[in-house]
């Protein structure tokens, strides 16, 4: 079964299928309306984070609070990035887009905001601008390239926050204020009346009352090779959060609310990558090979990760790869690689050549959900199988 314990249905890849089977049509306006497209995608990610934060607020499962909260932070942080890029792109004509897009093809929010401030379409007040500038500076120190809350926490973050409680009330108040100010810049709202200058322009806060806090949940039975290695337990904590949100978003999307499809697909993609990386960390990284594998495992390329997985499986027992399920999984990894080679297809809209990653493409929500759930179930079951196999060999 998967990490989502409340899931009563068993998923297994017993037949081959395509992610494109059967129906959501992805259709964007095009580069003449790039501001509107990026703005819409930013709102989709913000709405998704808002749903997650509401779920956390209403849920009584402490473990979900301590894992899903970080998924919400990743999503709202990405909404900030998309909205800033929308605001900057609005100033360029379609003929200038190709050259100027390269100037903002990075993730640092503080630097993006500095570019926007040089030519704002709807300027903020000096107080609002100063607050948002300091806030993005604080956020960028914690999460400069949008991977702190996407993959395993790095050792610096863990050393600083592992034994501390994060104050979700203060963190979310500032997240929502930052978003409201960006809405004002996009012309969606007049935020002046809502701006609270008493809020300290910081991204993360620690401490507070017990009902205001979240903690970095970790499985008790995990071990770390050394202090410089990203451990299996960090991947496991993120994995639980991302797959839980994947299930929650499916329940929302299956009711016909397709505005969260892009976040849903990105979360599915991240969850799969976490499954493969967690497996490799758990079973193949040793003290003798960790430096070599740590470098290889940092990729977001699914083909490369699966090849690493396959090579090490063959070392254990070459017969594993002859199973029909293995062939199905390998075919799906190949298909997903073609669709989303670097985990960018559902994270952004356009590539470096200003071509839309997806347009006029059709998906079916239930097919996509089952497609990924079967992948997750396979890696989770294989994890248990290899664990038992190693235990038997050691007897």
C-alpha positions as CSV (number, residue, x, y, z in Angstrom):
1,X,0.0,0.0,0.0
2,X,1.0,3.6,-0.2
3,X,1.9,6.0,2.6
4,X,-1.6,7.4,2.5
5,X,-3.0,5.1,5.2
6,X,-6.7,6.1,4.8
7,X,-6.7,4.9,1.2
8,X,-8.9,1.8,1.2
9,X,-8.4,0.9,-2.5
10,X,-5.4,-1.2,-3.6
11,X,-3.6,0.2,-6.7
12,X,-1.3,-1.9,-8.8
13,X,0.2,-1.6,-12.3
14,X,-1.4,-4.8,-13.7
15,X,-1.8,-3.4,-17.2
16,X,-0.1,-0.8,-19.4
17,X,-1.7,2.5,-20.0
18,X,-0.9,6.0,-21.1
19,X,-1.2,9.2,-19.1
20,X,-3.0,10.7,-22.1
21,X,-5.8,8.1,-22.1
22,X,-9.3,9.5,-22.4
23,X,-10.8,14.8,-20.3
24,X,-9.2,18.0,-19.4
25,X,-8.1,20.2,-22.3
26,X,-5.0,22.3,-21.6
27,X,-5.4,25.4,-23.6
28,X,-3.6,28.7,-23.0
29,X,-4.1,32.1,-24.7
30,X,-0.6,32.4,-26.2
31,X,2.4,34.7,-25.9
32,X,0.4,37.8,-26.9
33,X,-1.4,37.3,-23.6
34,X,1.5,36.0,-21.5
35,X,0.7,38.3,-18.6
36,X,-2.9,36.9,-18.4
37,X,-1.6,33.3,-18.7
38,X,1.0,33.7,-16.0
39,X,-1.4,35.5,-13.8
40,X,-3.9,32.7,-14.1
41,X,-1.3,30.1,-13.3
42,X,-0.2,32.1,-10.3
43,X,-3.8,32.2,-9.0
44,X,-4.1,28.4,-9.6
45,X,-1.1,27.8,-7.4
46,X,-2.3,30.3,-4.8
47,X,-5.8,28.7,-4.6
48,X,-4.2,25.3,-4.3
49,X,-2.1,26.5,-1.3
50,X,-5.2,28.1,0.2
51,X,-7.1,24.8,0.0
52,X,-4.2,23.0,1.7
53,X,-3.9,25.5,4.5
54,X,-7.7,25.2,5.1
55,X,-7.4,21.4,5.1
56,X,-4.6,21.6,7.7
57,X,-6.6,24.0,9.8
58,X,-9.7,21.7,9.8
59,X,-7.8,18.4,10.1
60,X,-7.1,16.8,13.5
61,X,-4.2,14.6,12.3
62,X,-1.0,16.0,13.7
63,X,1.2,14.2,11.3
64,X,-0.6,15.8,8.3
65,X,-0.1,19.2,9.9
66,X,3.6,18.5,10.3
67,X,4.0,17.2,6.7
68,X,1.4,18.9,4.5
69,X,2.1,22.4,5.8
70,X,5.4,22.4,3.9
71,X,3.6,21.4,0.6
72,X,1.4,24.5,1.1
73,X,4.5,26.7,1.6
74,X,6.1,25.4,-1.6
75,X,2.9,26.1,-3.5
76,X,2.4,29.7,-2.2
77,X,6.0,30.4,-2.7
78,X,5.6,29.3,-6.4
79,X,2.5,31.5,-6.7
80,X,4.7,34.4,-5.6
81,X,7.3,33.6,-8.3
82,X,4.7,33.2,-11.1
83,X,3.0,36.5,-10.2
84,X,6.2,38.4,-10.1
85,X,7.1,37.0,-13.5
86,X,3.7,37.9,-14.8
87,X,4.1,41.5,-13.6
88,X,7.5,41.8,-15.3
89,X,6.4,40.1,-18.6
90,X,3.5,42.5,-18.8
91,X,5.9,45.3,-19.6
92,X,7.3,43.6,-22.7
93,X,5.8,43.5,-26.2
94,X,5.4,40.1,-27.8
95,X,8.4,40.9,-30.1
96,X,10.6,41.6,-27.0
97,X,9.6,38.6,-25.0
98,X,12.2,36.1,-26.3
99,X,15.1,38.3,-25.3
100,X,13.7,39.6,-22.0
101,X,12.4,36.3,-20.7
102,X,16.0,35.1,-20.2
103,X,16.6,38.0,-17.8
104,X,14.0,36.6,-15.4
105,X,14.6,32.9,-15.9
106,X,15.6,32.3,-12.3
107,X,13.9,31.7,-8.9
108,X,15.1,34.3,-6.5
109,X,12.0,36.3,-5.4
110,X,14.0,39.2,-4.0
111,X,15.8,39.8,-7.3
112,X,12.6,39.4,-9.3
113,X,10.9,42.0,-7.1
114,X,13.8,44.4,-7.6
115,X,13.3,44.1,-11.4
116,X,9.6,44.7,-11.0
117,X,10.1,47.8,-8.8
118,X,12.1,49.5,-11.6
119,X,9.0,49.7,-13.8
120,X,5.8,48.9,-11.9
121,X,2.5,49.1,-13.8
122,X,0.6,49.6,-10.5
123,X,3.1,50.8,-7.8
124,X,2.7,50.0,-4.2
125,X,3.0,52.7,-1.5
126,X,6.5,53.2,-0.1
127,X,5.6,51.4,3.1
128,X,4.1,48.4,1.3
129,X,7.0,48.2,-1.1
130,X,9.5,48.3,1.7
131,X,7.6,45.6,3.6
132,X,7.4,43.3,0.6
133,X,11.0,43.8,-0.3
134,X,12.2,42.8,3.2
135,X,9.8,39.8,3.2
136,X,11.1,38.5,-0.1
137,X,14.6,39.0,1.1
138,X,13.8,36.9,4.2
139,X,12.1,34.2,2.1
140,X,15.0,34.0,-0.3
141,X,17.5,33.4,2.5
142,X,15.4,30.3,3.5
143,X,14.4,29.1,0.0
144,X,16.5,30.8,-2.7
145,X,15.8,28.5,-5.6
146,X,12.4,27.0,-4.6
147,X,13.6,23.6,-3.5
148,X,13.6,23.9,0.3
149,X,10.0,22.7,0.6
150,X,10.0,20.7,-2.5
151,X,12.5,18.0,-1.7
152,X,14.4,16.8,1.3
153,X,15.4,19.5,3.8
154,X,19.1,20.4,3.5
155,X,21.4,20.0,6.5
156,X,21.6,23.7,7.2
157,X,17.8,24.0,7.4
158,X,17.6,20.9,9.6
159,X,20.2,22.2,12.0
160,X,18.3,25.4,12.4
161,X,14.7,24.2,12.6
162,X,14.6,20.4,13.4
163,X,14.0,20.8,17.1
164,X,11.9,24.0,16.9
165,X,8.2,24.5,16.4
166,X,7.2,26.8,13.5
167,X,4.5,29.3,14.2
168,X,2.0,28.7,11.4
169,X,-0.3,31.6,12.3
170,X,2.5,34.2,11.9
171,X,3.9,32.5,8.8
172,X,0.5,32.3,7.1
173,X,-0.5,35.9,8.0
174,X,2.7,37.1,6.2
175,X,2.1,34.8,3.3
176,X,-1.4,36.1,2.8
177,X,-0.3,39.7,3.2
178,X,2.5,39.3,0.6
179,X,-0.1,37.7,-1.8
180,X,-2.5,40.5,-1.3
181,X,0.1,43.1,-2.2
182,X,1.0,41.2,-5.3
183,X,-2.7,41.1,-6.2
184,X,-2.7,44.9,-5.9
185,X,0.2,45.0,-8.3
186,X,-1.6,42.8,-10.8
187,X,-4.7,45.1,-10.6
188,X,-6.9,42.5,-8.9
189,X,-7.5,44.4,-5.7
190,X,-6.8,47.5,-3.7
191,X,-4.9,46.2,-0.8
192,X,-4.2,49.5,1.0
193,X,-6.9,49.0,3.5
194,X,-5.8,45.5,4.3
195,X,-2.1,46.2,4.7
196,X,-0.9,45.6,8.3
197,X,2.4,47.4,8.8
198,X,2.7,45.9,12.3
199,X,3.5,42.5,10.7
200,X,7.3,41.8,10.9
201,X,8.5,41.2,7.3
202,X,9.9,37.8,7.9
203,X,9.1,34.4,6.2
204,X,9.5,31.9,9.0
205,X,8.7,32.3,12.7
206,X,9.4,29.9,15.6
207,X,7.5,29.5,18.9
208,X,4.0,30.4,19.9
209,X,1.1,28.6,21.5
210,X,0.7,24.9,21.0
211,X,-2.3,25.3,18.6
212,X,-0.3,27.7,16.4
213,X,2.6,25.4,15.8
214,X,3.9,22.8,13.3
215,X,6.9,20.6,13.7
216,X,9.2,18.9,11.2
217,X,7.8,15.4,11.5
218,X,10.3,12.6,11.1
219,X,9.9,8.8,11.3
220,X,11.4,7.4,14.5
221,X,13.2,4.5,12.9
222,X,15.3,6.4,10.4
223,X,19.0,6.8,10.4
224,X,21.5,9.2,8.7
225,X,24.8,8.2,7.2
226,X,26.5,11.3,8.4
227,X,25.6,15.0,9.1
228,X,26.4,16.0,5.5
229,X,24.1,13.5,3.8
230,X,20.5,14.2,3.1
231,X,18.9,11.2,4.9
232,X,16.1,8.9,3.9
233,X,13.9,10.3,6.7
234,X,13.8,13.7,5.2
235,X,12.5,12.3,1.9
236,X,9.9,10.2,3.8
237,X,8.5,13.2,5.6
238,X,8.1,15.1,2.4
239,X,6.7,12.0,0.6
240,X,3.9,11.6,3.1
241,X,2.9,15.3,2.8
242,X,3.0,15.3,-1.0
243,X,1.1,12.1,-1.5
244,X,-1.5,13.1,1.0
245,X,-2.1,16.4,-0.8
246,X,-2.2,14.5,-4.1
247,X,-5.2,12.5,-2.8
248,X,-6.9,15.5,-1.4
249,X,-6.6,17.5,-4.7
250,X,-7.9,14.5,-6.6
251,X,-11.1,14.6,-4.5
252,X,-11.4,18.3,-5.3
253,X,-10.7,17.9,-9.0
254,X,-12.9,14.9,-9.5
255,X,-15.9,17.2,-8.6
256,X,-15.2,19.2,-11.7
257,X,-13.0,22.0,-10.4
258,X,-10.2,21.9,-12.9
259,X,-8.4,25.1,-12.0
260,X,-6.0,23.2,-9.8
261,X,-4.9,20.7,-12.5
262,X,-1.4,22.2,-12.9
263,X,-0.5,22.1,-9.2
264,X,-2.1,18.6,-9.0
265,X,0.2,17.4,-11.8
266,X,3.3,19.0,-10.3
267,X,2.6,17.4,-6.9
268,X,2.2,14.0,-8.6
269,X,5.5,14.5,-10.4
270,X,7.3,15.5,-7.2
271,X,5.8,12.6,-5.3
272,X,7.1,10.1,-7.9
273,X,10.5,11.7,-7.8
274,X,10.5,11.5,-4.0
275,X,9.6,7.8,-4.1
276,X,12.5,6.9,-6.4
277,X,15.0,9.0,-4.4
278,X,13.8,7.7,-1.1
279,X,14.2,4.1,-2.4
280,X,17.7,4.8,-3.6
281,X,18.7,6.5,-0.3
282,X,17.3,3.6,1.7
283,X,18.7,0.7,-0.2
284,X,21.7,1.7,-2.4
285,X,23.6,4.5,-0.7
286,X,26.4,3.3,1.6
287,X,29.4,4.9,3.2
288,X,31.6,3.8,0.3
289,X,29.5,5.1,-2.5
290,X,27.5,8.0,-1.0
291,X,29.5,10.8,-2.6
292,X,29.1,9.4,-6.1
293,X,25.4,8.6,-5.7
294,X,24.6,11.9,-3.9
295,X,25.7,13.8,-7.0
296,X,23.7,11.6,-9.4
297,X,20.6,11.7,-7.3
298,X,20.3,15.5,-7.3
299,X,18.9,15.4,-10.9
300,X,15.2,15.9,-11.6
301,X,15.4,13.8,-14.8
302,X,13.2,10.8,-14.3
303,X,15.0,8.7,-16.9
304,X,18.3,9.2,-15.1
305,X,16.8,8.4,-11.7
306,X,15.1,5.3,-12.9
307,X,18.3,4.1,-14.7
308,X,20.1,4.5,-11.4
309,X,17.4,2.5,-9.7
310,X,17.5,-0.2,-12.4
311,X,21.3,-0.5,-12.3
312,X,21.3,-1.1,-8.6
313,X,18.3,-3.5,-8.8
314,X,20.2,-5.6,-11.4
315,X,23.1,-5.8,-9.0
316,X,20.8,-7.3,-6.4
317,X,19.1,-9.7,-8.8
318,X,18.8,-9.4,-12.5
319,X,15.5,-11.3,-12.5
320,X,13.6,-8.4,-11.0
321,X,13.6,-6.5,-14.2
322,X,12.0,-9.3,-16.1
323,X,8.7,-9.0,-14.3
324,X,5.7,-7.6,-16.3
325,X,5.1,-4.9,-13.7
326,X,8.7,-3.7,-14.0
327,X,8.2,-3.3,-17.8
328,X,5.0,-1.3,-17.2
329,X,6.7,1.0,-14.8
330,X,9.7,1.5,-17.1
331,X,7.3,2.4,-20.0
332,X,5.5,5.0,-17.8
333,X,8.8,6.5,-16.6
334,X,9.7,6.9,-20.3
335,X,6.4,8.5,-21.1
336,X,6.6,10.9,-18.2
337,X,10.2,11.8,-19.1
338,X,9.0,12.9,-22.6
339,X,6.2,14.9,-21.0
340,X,8.1,16.5,-18.2
341,X,11.9,16.0,-18.5
342,X,13.0,18.5,-15.8
343,X,9.9,18.9,-13.7
344,X,9.1,22.2,-15.5
345,X,6.0,21.3,-17.7
346,X,3.5,22.0,-14.9
347,X,5.5,24.4,-12.9
348,X,5.8,27.0,-15.7
349,X,4.2,27.8,-19.0
350,X,7.0,28.3,-21.5
351,X,10.5,27.0,-22.2
352,X,13.7,29.0,-23.0
353,X,12.6,29.3,-26.6
354,X,9.3,30.8,-25.4
355,X,7.3,27.8,-26.5
356,X,4.5,26.6,-24.3
357,X,5.2,23.3,-22.7
358,X,1.6,22.3,-23.1
359,X,-1.2,23.6,-25.2
360,X,-4.3,21.9,-26.7
361,X,-3.5,18.7,-24.8
362,X,-6.1,16.5,-23.2
363,X,-6.0,14.6,-19.9
364,X,-8.5,12.6,-17.8
365,X,-8.3,13.3,-14.1
366,X,-9.2,9.7,-13.0
367,X,-6.8,8.2,-15.4
368,X,-4.0,10.5,-14.3
369,X,-4.8,9.7,-10.6
370,X,-4.8,6.0,-11.1
371,X,-1.7,6.1,-13.3
372,X,0.4,7.8,-10.6
373,X,-1.2,5.9,-7.7
374,X,-0.1,2.6,-9.3
375,X,3.4,4.0,-9.7
376,X,3.5,5.0,-6.0
377,X,2.2,1.6,-4.9
378,X,4.8,-0.2,-7.0
379,X,7.8,1.6,-5.4
380,X,6.3,1.3,-2.0
381,X,5.7,-2.4,-2.3
382,X,9.1,-2.9,-3.9
383,X,10.7,-1.1,-1.0
384,X,9.1,-3.6,1.4
385,X,10.1,-6.5,-0.9
386,X,13.8,-5.5,-1.0
387,X,13.9,-4.9,2.7
388,X,12.6,-8.5,3.4
389,X,14.9,-9.9,0.8
390,X,17.9,-8.3,2.4
391,X,16.8,-9.5,5.8
392,X,16.5,-13.1,4.6
393,X,20.0,-12.9,2.9
394,X,21.5,-11.8,6.2
395,X,20.1,-14.8,8.2
